[in-house]
Amino acid sequence: MEQMLAALTEAMMQQQRQQPLPPSPLPEQAETDNNDIINPTQKFMKMKPPTFLGRIEPLKAETGLLEMEKLFEVFPCTEVQKVLLATYTLKDEARKWWLLIRNTNGNMMWARFNEIFYEKYLPQCFRDQKVFEFQELKQD
């Protein structure tokens, strides 16, 4: 029994020696990572982006998304950061919806966010009506 325990202990020690420990993050690095997220968010919020509550109000949803696009024209950020910043402005029902969606859509790109946002808050009949109105204006 003692030999088995000694052999097991030796095997465990050998295994630990073979697997190097991952380096622990430096406090400065962790602080920098937080600033990478917090600073752009603070700057973005100073631009007073629109908030969206999540009610089925297609005009407000569309206007809010268009305003967000306008801000992104002058606010430098990646496609993933656009989603993070835009969803930071969601409130009430829209925030609850996003919390359900984000778990299955990690690192979502802005184009994909637009798709699922439009599917949720701009019914197909509303989009069809907008296309029809646009075509009529185009013909005039």
C-alpha positions in Angstrom: 0.0 0.0 0.0 2.9 2.4 0.9 4.5 1.6 -2.4 1.3 2.4 -4.4 1.0 5.7 -2.5 4.6 6.6 -3.2 4.2 5.7 -6.9 1.1 7.7 -7.2 2.7 10.7 -5.4 5.7 10.4 -7.7 3.5 10.2 -10.8 1.5 13.3 -9.8 4.7 15.3 -9.1 6.1 14.3 -12.5 2.9 15.4 -14.2 3.0 18.8 -12.4 6.6 19.3 -13.5 5.7 18.7 -17.1 2.8 21.2 -17.2 4.0 24.7 -16.8 1.8 27.1 -14.8 0.1 29.8 -16.8 1.5 33.2 -16.0 -0.7 35.2 -13.7 -2.0 38.5 -15.3 -0.1 41.5 -14.1 -2.2 44.1 -12.3 -1.2 46.7 -14.8 -2.4 44.4 -17.7 -5.7 43.7 -16.1 -6.2 47.5 -15.5 -5.3 48.2 -19.2 -7.9 45.6 -20.4 -10.6 47.2 -18.3 -9.7 50.7 -19.7 -9.9 49.2 -23.2 -13.6 48.7 -22.5 -14.5 51.5 -20.1 -12.8 54.5 -21.8 -14.5 54.0 -25.2 -17.8 53.4 -23.5 -17.5 56.6 -21.5 -16.6 58.6 -24.6 -19.4 57.1 -26.6 -22.0 57.9 -23.9 -20.8 61.5 -24.0 -22.1 61.6 -27.5 -25.6 61.0 -26.1 -26.6 57.9 -28.1 -30.3 57.1 -28.3 -31.7 54.5 -25.9 -34.2 51.9 -26.9 -36.8 50.5 -24.5 -37.9 47.5 -26.6 -41.5 48.3 -27.2 -42.8 47.3 -30.6 -42.6 50.8 -32.1 -41.0 50.3 -35.5 -40.4 53.9 -36.2 -38.5 54.4 -32.9 -36.5 51.2 -33.4 -35.6 52.2 -37.0 -34.7 55.8 -36.0 -32.6 54.6 -33.1 -30.6 52.2 -35.2 -30.1 54.8 -37.9 -28.9 57.3 -35.2 -26.5 54.7 -33.9 -25.1 54.2 -37.4 -24.6 57.9 -37.6 -22.6 57.9 -34.4 -20.4 55.0 -35.6 -19.5 57.0 -38.7 -17.4 59.4 -36.5 -16.7 57.1 -33.5 -13.8 54.7 -34.4 -14.5 51.2 -33.2 -14.6 47.6 -34.4 -17.7 45.7 -35.6 -17.8 43.8 -32.3 -17.4 47.0 -30.2 -20.3 48.6 -32.1 -22.5 45.8 -30.8 -21.2 46.2 -27.3 -21.7 50.0 -27.3 -25.2 49.8 -28.9 -26.4 47.1 -26.6 -25.1 49.2 -23.6 -27.8 51.7 -24.5 -30.7 49.2 -24.4 -33.1 49.5 -21.5 -36.1 47.6 -20.0 -37.6 45.0 -22.4 -34.9 45.5 -25.0 -32.2 44.8 -22.4 -33.9 41.6 -21.3 -34.2 40.6 -25.0 -30.5 41.2 -25.5 -29.5 39.3 -22.4 -31.2 36.2 -23.8 -29.7 36.7 -27.3 -26.1 37.4 -26.4 -25.6 34.1 -24.7 -26.0 32.3 -28.0 -24.2 34.9 -30.1 -20.7 35.5 -28.7 -18.6 38.2 -30.4 -21.4 39.2 -32.7 -20.7 41.5 -35.6 -22.6 44.7 -36.2 -24.3 43.4 -39.4 -25.6 40.3 -37.5 -26.9 42.5 -34.7 -28.8 44.6 -37.2 -30.4 41.5 -38.7 -31.7 40.1 -35.4 -32.7 43.6 -34.1 -34.8 44.2 -37.3 -36.3 40.7 -37.0 -37.4 41.5 -33.5 -38.4 45.1 -33.6 -39.4 45.9 -37.2 -42.0 43.4 -38.3 -41.9 42.2 -41.9 -45.1 44.1 -42.8 -43.5 47.3 -41.7 -40.4 46.7 -43.7 -42.5 45.8 -46.8 -44.4 49.0 -46.4 -41.2 51.0 -46.2 -40.0 49.3 -49.4 -43.3 50.1 -51.1 -43.1 53.8 -50.0 -39.5 54.0 -51.3 -40.4 52.5 -54.7 -43.3 55.0 -55.0 -41.0 57.9 -54.2 -38.5 56.6 -56.7 -41.1 56.5 -59.5 -42.2 60.1 -59.0 
